[in-house]
Structures are given as C-alpha cells and as structure tokens.
C-alpha cells in the first residue's frame, strides 16, 4: 500500500494546489490526515522535486505568526500534468474496482 500512496502523492499535492496556493505544513497535514504521506518530513522532498520539475513554484508571504513562509503555487505545467492524470486515474480506479467487486 505504501508504494501506491507514494505513487499518487504528487498528484494529490497538485490537486490540493489547484484551488490556490498552499503552505507546506498545511499540505503535509492534509495528506497525513488522509494517510497519503507518513509524515511532514515526507512532503518537503516531494515539494522540492515538483518545484525543480516546474510543476509548482513558490512565493514567500509574511506570516502573522513569525517569519516569512514559503507557499506553493501550481504552474500551468503542473495543471496540465494533473489534468492528464485524472482520466488515467479514473480508468485505473474503475479497473481495480471491477476486479475487487467480482
């Protein structure tokens, strides 16, 4: 199950950013609560890779709680990757559901 989670984690990050920018800690908490990632430490290498690949970019925002925070923003390239993934995932999900419910 762990490999499956790791395989979809990047797409989940992209999906969470589809509606607007996200703070790394909040993304980590959401994905951890959904049991997609094991811990906060798992998300930052993933976010760094997505940034290097040009799928997300970052902006720094002043925080009322302390120092500036890095927020992640979906790029056009990231949006394209997500849009191409959705039908692939839906087809895969339907195939697995069909096998499981025979």
Secondary structure, DSSP 4 states (H G I P E B T S, - for coil): -HHHHHHHHHHHHHHHHTTS-EEHHHHHHHHHHTTSSSSHHHHHHHHHHHHHTTSEEEEEEEETTEEEEEEEEE-HHHHHHHHHHHHHHHHHHHHHHHHHT-
